[in-house]
């Protein structure tokens, strides 16, 4: 007989592939990461005539070839029966692929004598089986807002593009580097303890727990002072910068900060502060409190210890505050009105009109000092 040729109708694709499902898998071999098995079914239009138009009555089987390889590769290991490849009985087969590309196939017909036809027209099947990202480890596994975290895994993509890392649902905004296996980014503001997830155009990774720790105070120096005293607070998880974080002294927020880092804060005792706990509060939460004693003023000496109205008196002592603010000096109950200078240890002021012999008292927002006697001369 003459060699048979698979026929097809005009404008009709002879081979039609239907994607059933994807099965992504990882083997024990690192080199096999990213391979995917496509389970496909194929149908085609069987020939009904020989090349010369005579009826075909000795069709025995079909062969299915893959042609996007370097040389055509036969898919079927044994002849495909003539009852397969129909809409009612599609021919099932599997192809292992990775990444993205296009599969192409053709069918040949075989007669009862073993003659094989030339190939049919080809059918194409595009695929994109880039795997979803896989997260393996985080370093460190805990920290605070601003901590630089190194994320190790697979299939992150060669560059970030539109991909993101989220910390318990809060997207990171500061990235140091991005590669297919390693991402470095900072814990974003508002992040809380929960899963870190990498999301690419393919999908979302598994989650790895990251603990966002609340601030912790270890020590303060000095542990006591007055309004305006510069206090150094040592601890952990304060965050790399202040942003919306704050320090409070017995509930009164500090307003003057010299520096802020993840382990050290320097700030001044605010006006109105009283003895009680110092607390650092960040977006993650509040620290436990460390007691700071806000001391009332104390007078040690007056020079001179006596004089007339208008005499400039130097008052020596402690905890007067770095500046006067609303603080006052009184001479036997009469407030001074003329001040030459004011520091935490020294005040210079004039004896006010109406003053009489009696105690000199310094009063600040913390309280009043004990009195030192000043003799007002006529």
SULMOQUI-V966946 format. One record per residue. N is the residue number from 1. RES is the residue in three letters. PHI is phi in whole degrees, -180 to 180 (none if undefined). OMEGA is omega in whole degrees, 0 to 359 (none if undefined). Layout:
n=N res=RES phi=PHI omega=OMEGA
n=N res=RES phi=PHI omega=OMEGA
This chain:
n=1 res=UNK phi=none omega=176
n=2 res=UNK phi=-78 omega=178
n=3 res=UNK phi=-63 omega=182
n=4 res=UNK phi=-86 omega=180
n=5 res=UNK phi=-125 omega=176
n=6 res=UNK phi=-68 omega=183
n=7 res=UNK phi=-93 omega=174
n=8 res=UNK phi=-156 omega=179
n=9 res=UNK phi=-86 omega=178
n=10 res=UNK phi=-61 omega=178
n=11 res=UNK phi=62 omega=178
n=12 res=UNK phi=-119 omega=176
n=13 res=UNK phi=-73 omega=188
n=14 res=UNK phi=-73 omega=180
n=15 res=UNK phi=-113 omega=181
n=16 res=UNK phi=-128 omega=182
n=17 res=UNK phi=-106 omega=179
n=18 res=UNK phi=-116 omega=178
n=19 res=UNK phi=-75 omega=178
n=20 res=UNK phi=-88 omega=180
n=21 res=UNK phi=-165 omega=175
n=22 res=UNK phi=-99 omega=171
n=23 res=UNK phi=-126 omega=178
n=24 res=UNK phi=-82 omega=180
n=25 res=UNK phi=-147 omega=175
n=26 res=UNK phi=-121 omega=179
n=27 res=UNK phi=-94 omega=179
n=28 res=UNK phi=-73 omega=181
n=29 res=UNK phi=-90 omega=180
n=30 res=UNK phi=-59 omega=184
n=31 res=UNK phi=-70 omega=183
n=32 res=UNK phi=-94 omega=178
n=33 res=UNK phi=-58 omega=175
n=34 res=UNK phi=95 omega=177
n=35 res=UNK phi=-75 omega=181
n=36 res=UNK phi=-138 omega=176
n=37 res=UNK phi=-95 omega=174
n=38 res=UNK phi=-94 omega=176
n=39 res=UNK phi=-98 omega=188
n=40 res=UNK phi=-119 omega=170
n=41 res=UNK phi=-129 omega=182
n=42 res=UNK phi=-124 omega=171
n=43 res=UNK phi=-128 omega=178
n=44 res=UNK phi=-151 omega=178
n=45 res=UNK phi=-92 omega=182
n=46 res=UNK phi=-72 omega=178
n=47 res=UNK phi=-72 omega=178
n=48 res=UNK phi=-121 omega=180
n=49 res=UNK phi=-136 omega=172
n=50 res=UNK phi=-77 omega=180
n=51 res=UNK phi=-60 omega=181
n=52 res=UNK phi=-89 omega=177
n=53 res=UNK phi=92 omega=179
n=54 res=UNK phi=-76 omega=181
n=55 res=UNK phi=-59 omega=179
n=56 res=UNK phi=-92 omega=182
n=57 res=UNK phi=-126 omega=180
n=58 res=UNK phi=-128 omega=176
n=59 res=UNK phi=-68 omega=183
n=60 res=UNK phi=-111 omega=185
n=61 res=UNK phi=-168 omega=177
n=62 res=UNK phi=-128 omega=169
n=63 res=UNK phi=-126 omega=179
n=64 res=UNK phi=-115 omega=183
n=65 res=UNK phi=-118 omega=171
n=66 res=UNK phi=-99 omega=188
n=67 res=UNK phi=-116 omega=180
n=68 res=UNK phi=-86 omega=175
n=69 res=UNK phi=-88 omega=183
n=70 res=UNK phi=-61 omega=172
n=71 res=UNK phi=-133 omega=179
n=72 res=UNK phi=-54 omega=182
n=73 res=UNK phi=-120 omega=180
n=74 res=UNK phi=-76 omega=181
n=75 res=UNK phi=-79 omega=186
n=76 res=UNK phi=-81 omega=178
n=77 res=UNK phi=-83 omega=176
n=78 res=UNK phi=-132 omega=183
n=79 res=UNK phi=-55 omega=178
n=80 res=UNK phi=-85 omega=181
n=81 res=UNK phi=-61 omega=180
n=82 res=UNK phi=-68 omega=178
n=83 res=UNK phi=-83 omega=178
n=84 res=UNK phi=-96 omega=178
n=85 res=UNK phi=88 omega=178
n=86 res=UNK phi=-92 omega=178
n=87 res=UNK phi=-61 omega=180
n=88 res=UNK phi=-79 omega=183
n=89 res=UNK phi=-141 omega=180
n=90 res=UNK phi=-63 omega=180
n=91 res=UNK phi=-91 omega=181
n=92 res=UNK phi=-88 omega=175
n=93 res=UNK phi=-159 omega=182
n=94 res=UNK phi=-127 omega=178
n=95 res=UNK phi=-134 omega=177
n=96 res=UNK phi=-94 omega=182
n=97 res=UNK phi=-136 omega=172
n=98 res=UNK phi=-150 omega=179
n=99 res=UNK phi=71 omega=183
n=100 res=UNK phi=-132 omega=180
n=101 res=UNK phi=173 omega=180
n=102 res=UNK phi=-135 omega=174
n=103 res=UNK phi=-88 omega=174
n=104 res=UNK phi=-131 omega=184
n=105 res=UNK phi=-140 omega=165
n=106 res=UNK phi=-141 omega=181
n=107 res=UNK phi=-117 omega=169
n=108 res=UNK phi=-120 omega=176
n=109 res=UNK phi=-107 omega=181
n=110 res=UNK phi=-123 omega=179
n=111 res=UNK phi=-91 omega=184
n=112 res=UNK phi=-67 omega=178
n=113 res=UNK phi=-94 omega=179
n=114 res=UNK phi=93 omega=178
n=115 res=UNK phi=-74 omega=181
n=116 res=UNK phi=-113 omega=182
n=117 res=UNK phi=-73 omega=168
n=118 res=UNK phi=-69 omega=184
n=119 res=UNK phi=-72 omega=175
n=120 res=UNK phi=-72 omega=169
n=121 res=UNK phi=-63 omega=184
n=122 res=UNK phi=-91 omega=172
n=123 res=UNK phi=-120 omega=184
n=124 res=UNK phi=-112 omega=176
n=125 res=UNK phi=-139 omega=178
n=126 res=UNK phi=-76 omega=179
n=127 res=UNK phi=-144 omega=174
n=128 res=UNK phi=-145 omega=186
n=129 res=UNK phi=-117 omega=174
n=130 res=UNK phi=-59 omega=185
n=131 res=UNK phi=-74 omega=174
n=132 res=UNK phi=-67 omega=181
n=133 res=UNK phi=-63 omega=178
n=134 res=UNK phi=-124 omega=181
n=135 res=UNK phi=-100 omega=183
n=136 res=UNK phi=-105 omega=184
n=137 res=UNK phi=-153 omega=175
n=138 res=UNK phi=-126 omega=177
n=139 res=UNK phi=-143 omega=357
n=140 res=UNK phi=-78 omega=179
n=141 res=UNK phi=-85 omega=179
n=142 res=UNK phi=-153 omega=181
n=143 res=UNK phi=165 omega=180
n=144 res=UNK phi=-125 omega=178
n=145 res=UNK phi=-55 omega=180
n=146 res=UNK phi=95 omega=178
n=147 res=UNK phi=-62 omega=178
n=148 res=UNK phi=-82 omega=184
n=149 res=UNK phi=-112 omega=175
n=150 res=UNK phi=-99 omega=183
n=151 res=UNK phi=-106 omega=179
n=152 res=UNK phi=-108 omega=179
n=153 res=UNK phi=175 omega=182
n=154 res=UNK phi=-141 omega=171
n=155 res=UNK phi=65 omega=176
n=156 res=UNK phi=-79 omega=185
n=157 res=UNK phi=100 omega=183
n=158 res=UNK phi=-68 omega=178
n=159 res=UNK phi=-143 omega=187
n=160 res=UNK phi=-67 omega=184
n=161 res=UNK phi=57 omega=179
n=162 res=UNK phi=-95 omega=181
n=163 res=UNK phi=-72 omega=183
n=164 res=UNK phi=-142 omega=169
n=165 res=UNK phi=-113 omega=178
n=166 res=UNK phi=-123 omega=177
n=167 res=UNK phi=-111 omega=184
n=168 res=UNK phi=50 omega=175
n=169 res=UNK phi=93 omega=180
n=170 res=UNK phi=-98 omega=184
n=171 res=UNK phi=-68 omega=172
n=172 res=UNK phi=-71 omega=181
n=173 res=UNK phi=-120 omega=182
n=174 res=UNK phi=-115 omega=181
n=175 res=UNK phi=-113 omega=177
n=176 res=UNK phi=-91 omega=179
n=177 res=UNK phi=-157 omega=179
n=178 res=UNK phi=-149 omega=173
n=179 res=UNK phi=-139 omega=183
n=180 res=UNK phi=-65 omega=184
n=181 res=UNK phi=-123 omega=185
n=182 res=UNK phi=-143 omega=174
n=183 res=UNK phi=-127 omega=173
n=184 res=UNK phi=-122 omega=180
n=185 res=UNK phi=-150 omega=182
n=186 res=UNK phi=-95 omega=175
n=187 res=UNK phi=-62 omega=185
n=188 res=UNK phi=-79 omega=175
n=189 res=UNK phi=-61 omega=181
n=190 res=UNK phi=93 omega=180
n=191 res=UNK phi=-69 omega=176
n=192 res=UNK phi=-130 omega=181
n=193 res=UNK phi=-59 omega=181
n=194 res=UNK phi=162 omega=186
n=195 res=UNK phi=-77 omega=168
n=196 res=UNK phi=-92 omega=184
n=197 res=UNK phi=-132 omega=174
n=198 res=UNK phi=-102 omega=181
n=199 res=UNK phi=-120 omega=176
n=200 res=UNK phi=-116 omega=179
n=201 res=UNK phi=-65 omega=181
n=202 res=UNK phi=-82 omega=182
n=203 res=UNK phi=159 omega=183
n=204 res=UNK phi=-103 omega=178
n=205 res=UNK phi=-78 omega=166
n=206 res=UNK phi=-67 omega=180
n=207 res=UNK phi=-100 omega=173
n=208 res=UNK phi=-123 omega=186
n=209 res=UNK phi=-69 omega=173
n=210 res=UNK phi=-124 omega=181
n=211 res=UNK phi=-96 omega=175
n=212 res=UNK phi=-91 omega=189
n=213 res=UNK phi=-90 omega=175
n=214 res=UNK phi=-73 omega=181
n=215 res=UNK phi=-64 omega=178
n=216 res=UNK phi=-139 omega=179
n=217 res=UNK phi=-96 omega=176
n=218 res=UNK phi=-98 omega=185
n=219 res=UNK phi=-159 omega=174
n=220 res=UNK phi=-133 omega=178
n=221 res=UNK phi=-144 omega=353
n=222 res=UNK phi=-76 omega=179
n=223 res=UNK phi=-85 omega=179
n=224 res=UNK phi=-151 omega=181
n=225 res=UNK phi=166 omega=180
n=226 res=UNK phi=-123 omega=178
n=227 res=UNK phi=-55 omega=180
n=228 res=UNK phi=95 omega=179
n=229 res=UNK phi=-62 omega=178
n=230 res=UNK phi=-82 omega=184
n=231 res=UNK phi=-111 omega=175
n=232 res=UNK phi=-100 omega=182
n=233 res=UNK phi=-106 omega=180
n=234 res=UNK phi=-106 omega=179
n=235 res=UNK phi=174 omega=183
n=236 res=UNK phi=-142 omega=170
n=237 res=UNK phi=63 omega=175
n=238 res=UNK phi=-79 omega=185
n=239 res=UNK phi=97 omega=184
n=240 res=UNK phi=-71 omega=178
n=241 res=UNK phi=-148 omega=187
n=242 res=UNK phi=-69 omega=185
n=243 res=UNK phi=50 omega=182
n=244 res=UNK phi=-95 omega=180
n=245 res=UNK phi=-73 omega=185
n=246 res=UNK phi=-152 omega=172
n=247 res=UNK phi=-114 omega=177
n=248 res=UNK phi=-125 omega=177
n=249 res=UNK phi=-111 omega=183
n=250 res=UNK phi=51 omega=176
n=251 res=UNK phi=93 omega=180
n=252 res=UNK phi=-98 omega=184
n=253 res=UNK phi=-68 omega=172
n=254 res=UNK phi=-70 omega=181
n=255 res=UNK phi=-121 omega=182
n=256 res=UNK phi=-115 omega=180
n=257 res=UNK phi=-113 omega=177
n=258 res=UNK phi=-91 omega=179
n=259 res=UNK phi=-158 omega=179
n=260 res=UNK phi=-150 omega=173
n=261 res=UNK phi=-139 omega=183
n=262 res=UNK phi=-65 omega=183
n=263 res=UNK phi=-123 omega=185
n=264 res=UNK phi=-142 omega=174
n=265 res=UNK phi=-126 omega=173
n=266 res=UNK phi=-122 omega=180
n=267 res=UNK phi=-151 omega=182
n=268 res=UNK phi=-97 omega=175
n=269 res=UNK phi=-62 omega=186
n=270 res=UNK phi=-79 omega=175
n=271 res=UNK phi=-61 omega=180
n=272 res=UNK phi=94 omega=181
n=273 res=UNK phi=-69 omega=176
n=274 res=UNK phi=-130 omega=181
n=275 res=UNK phi=-59 omega=181
n=276 res=UNK phi=163 omega=186
n=277 res=UNK phi=-76 omega=168
n=278 res=UNK phi=-91 omega=184
n=279 res=UNK phi=-131 omega=173
n=280 res=UNK phi=-103 omega=181
n=281 res=UNK phi=-121 omega=176
n=282 res=UNK phi=-119 omega=179
n=283 res=UNK phi=-65 omega=181
n=284 res=UNK phi=-84 omega=182
n=285 res=UNK phi=157 omega=183
n=286 res=UNK phi=-108 omega=176
n=287 res=UNK phi=-76 omega=166
n=288 res=UNK phi=-71 omega=185
n=289 res=UNK phi=-94 omega=172
n=290 res=UNK phi=-118 omega=186
n=291 res=UNK phi=-71 omega=172
n=292 res=UNK phi=-120 omega=181
n=293 res=UNK phi=-95 omega=176
n=294 res=UNK phi=-91 omega=189
n=295 res=UNK phi=-89 omega=174
n=296 res=UNK phi=-73 omega=181
n=297 res=UNK phi=-65 omega=179
n=298 res=UNK phi=-137 omega=179
n=299 res=UNK phi=-95 omega=178
n=300 res=UNK phi=-100 omega=184
n=301 res=UNK phi=-156 omega=173
n=302 res=UNK phi=-121 omega=178
n=303 res=UNK phi=-143 omega=356
n=304 res=UNK phi=-76 omega=179
n=305 res=UNK phi=-83 omega=179
n=306 res=UNK phi=-153 omega=179
n=307 res=UNK phi=168 omega=180
n=308 res=UNK phi=-95 omega=174
n=309 res=UNK phi=-56 omega=181
n=310 res=UNK phi=96 omega=178
n=311 res=UNK phi=-64 omega=176
n=312 res=UNK phi=-82 omega=183
n=313 res=UNK phi=-110 omega=175
n=314 res=UNK phi=-97 omega=182
n=315 res=UNK phi=-105 omega=179
n=316 res=UNK phi=-104 omega=179
n=317 res=UNK phi=174 omega=182
n=318 res=UNK phi=-140 omega=169
n=319 res=UNK phi=63 omega=176
n=320 res=UNK phi=-77 omega=186
n=321 res=UNK phi=98 omega=184
n=322 res=UNK phi=-71 omega=177
n=323 res=UNK phi=-147 omega=187
n=324 res=UNK phi=-68 omega=184
n=325 res=UNK phi=55 omega=180
n=326 res=UNK phi=-96 omega=181
n=327 res=UNK phi=-71 omega=183
n=328 res=UNK phi=-143 omega=170
n=329 res=UNK phi=-118 omega=177
n=330 res=UNK phi=-125 omega=178
n=331 res=UNK phi=-110 omega=182
n=332 res=UNK phi=51 omega=176
n=333 res=UNK phi=94 omega=180
n=334 res=UNK phi=-100 omega=183
n=335 res=UNK phi=-68 omega=172
n=336 res=UNK phi=-72 omega=181
n=337 res=UNK phi=-121 omega=183
n=338 res=UNK phi=-117 omega=182
n=339 res=UNK phi=-115 omega=178
n=340 res=UNK phi=-90 omega=179
n=341 res=UNK phi=-159 omega=179
n=342 res=UNK phi=-151 omega=173
n=343 res=UNK phi=-139 omega=184
n=344 res=UNK phi=-66 omega=183
n=345 res=UNK phi=-123 omega=185
n=346 res=UNK phi=-143 omega=174
n=347 res=UNK phi=-127 omega=173
n=348 res=UNK phi=-121 omega=180
n=349 res=UNK phi=-149 omega=182
n=350 res=UNK phi=-97 omega=176
n=351 res=UNK phi=-64 omega=186
n=352 res=UNK phi=-79 omega=175
n=353 res=UNK phi=-63 omega=180
n=354 res=UNK phi=94 omega=180
n=355 res=UNK phi=-69 omega=176
n=356 res=UNK phi=-130 omega=180
n=357 res=UNK phi=-58 omega=180
n=358 res=UNK phi=162 omega=186
n=359 res=UNK phi=-76 omega=168
n=360 res=UNK phi=-92 omega=183
n=361 res=UNK phi=-130 omega=174
n=362 res=UNK phi=-102 omega=181
n=363 res=UNK phi=-121 omega=176
n=364 res=UNK phi=-119 omega=179
n=365 res=UNK phi=-65 omega=180
n=366 res=UNK phi=-83 omega=182
n=367 res=UNK phi=157 omega=183
n=368 res=UNK phi=-108 omega=177
n=369 res=UNK phi=-77 omega=167
n=370 res=UNK phi=-72 omega=185
n=371 res=UNK phi=-93 omega=172
n=372 res=UNK phi=-119 omega=187
n=373 res=UNK phi=-72 omega=174
n=374 res=UNK phi=-123 omega=181
n=375 res=UNK phi=-96 omega=178
n=376 res=UNK phi=-91 omega=181
n=377 res=UNK phi=-87 omega=177
n=378 res=UNK phi=-70 omega=none
